Amino acid sequence: MEPTSFFQSEYDAVLEEVRPFNIHGAGFYDIGFSLESDPEGSLRRVRVSDNLAYPNPRIGDRVKIAILMGNVTRLSKVD
């Protein structure tokens, strides 16, 4: 996963795992994803607040993951 810039990057990915959870009432997702350029069976992981993600992410969804300084700032579904 080569960043487009040191501070800000955006990646096209496919969701492989989606685990919703709560911390003190705040919703989050643990997301496992792969990039097209990854070797078969590779899995990368991020954690994203549910208010930065589209509703009801599911395994197999094609997404864009925006990252700023190592933190996910947006998880959006690609139609």
C-alpha positions as CSV (number, residue, x, y, z in Angstrom):
1,M,0.0,0.0,0.0
2,E,2.0,2.9,-1.3
3,P,0.7,6.2,0.1
4,T,-0.1,9.0,-2.4
5,S,1.3,11.4,0.1
6,F,3.0,11.1,3.5
7,F,0.1,12.7,5.2
8,Q,-2.9,11.8,3.1
9,S,-3.8,8.7,1.1
10,E,-6.8,7.1,-0.5
11,Y,-7.1,3.4,-1.4
12,D,-9.5,1.3,-3.4
13,A,-10.2,-1.9,-1.5
14,V,-12.5,-4.8,-0.9
15,L,-13.9,-5.5,2.5
16,E,-12.9,-9.0,3.8
17,E,-14.0,-8.7,7.4
18,V,-16.4,-6.3,9.2
19,R,-16.7,-6.4,13.0
20,P,-18.9,-3.7,14.6
21,F,-18.4,-2.9,18.3
22,N,-18.9,-0.1,20.9
23,I,-16.7,1.7,23.3
24,H,-18.6,3.6,25.9
25,G,-21.6,3.9,23.6
26,A,-19.6,5.1,20.5
27,G,-19.8,2.8,17.5
28,F,-16.8,1.5,15.6
29,Y,-15.9,-1.0,12.9
30,D,-12.8,-3.2,12.8
31,I,-12.3,-3.7,9.1
32,G,-10.2,-6.3,7.3
33,F,-9.6,-5.4,3.7
34,S,-7.5,-6.2,0.7
35,L,-6.2,-4.2,-2.3
36,E,-6.1,-5.5,-5.8
37,S,-2.3,-5.3,-5.8
38,D,-2.1,-7.5,-2.6
39,P,-1.0,-11.1,-2.9
40,E,-3.9,-13.7,-2.6
41,G,-5.0,-14.1,1.0
42,S,-3.4,-10.8,2.3
43,L,-5.4,-8.9,4.8
44,R,-4.9,-5.3,6.1
45,R,-6.7,-3.9,9.1
46,V,-8.1,-0.5,10.1
47,R,-10.5,0.7,12.8
48,V,-13.0,3.4,11.9
49,S,-15.7,5.3,13.8
50,D,-19.2,4.4,12.5
51,N,-19.8,8.1,11.8
52,L,-17.0,8.1,9.2
53,A,-18.3,5.1,7.4
54,Y,-21.3,4.5,5.1
55,P,-24.3,2.7,6.7
56,N,-24.0,-1.1,7.1
57,P,-20.7,-2.0,5.5
58,R,-20.6,-5.7,4.4
59,I,-18.0,-8.3,3.4
60,G,-17.4,-8.1,-0.4
61,D,-18.2,-4.3,-0.6
62,R,-15.9,-2.3,-2.9
63,V,-14.8,0.8,-1.0
64,K,-12.5,3.8,-0.9
65,I,-10.6,4.2,2.4
66,A,-9.3,7.8,3.0
67,I,-6.4,8.0,5.5
68,L,-4.9,11.2,7.0
69,M,-1.8,10.9,9.1
70,G,-2.4,7.2,9.8
71,N,-6.1,7.7,10.8
72,V,-9.1,6.7,8.7
73,T,-11.1,9.8,7.8
74,R,-13.7,8.2,5.5
75,L,-14.9,4.8,4.4
76,S,-17.1,5.2,1.4
77,K,-18.8,2.5,-0.8
78,V,-18.0,2.4,-4.5
79,D,-21.0,1.6,-6.7
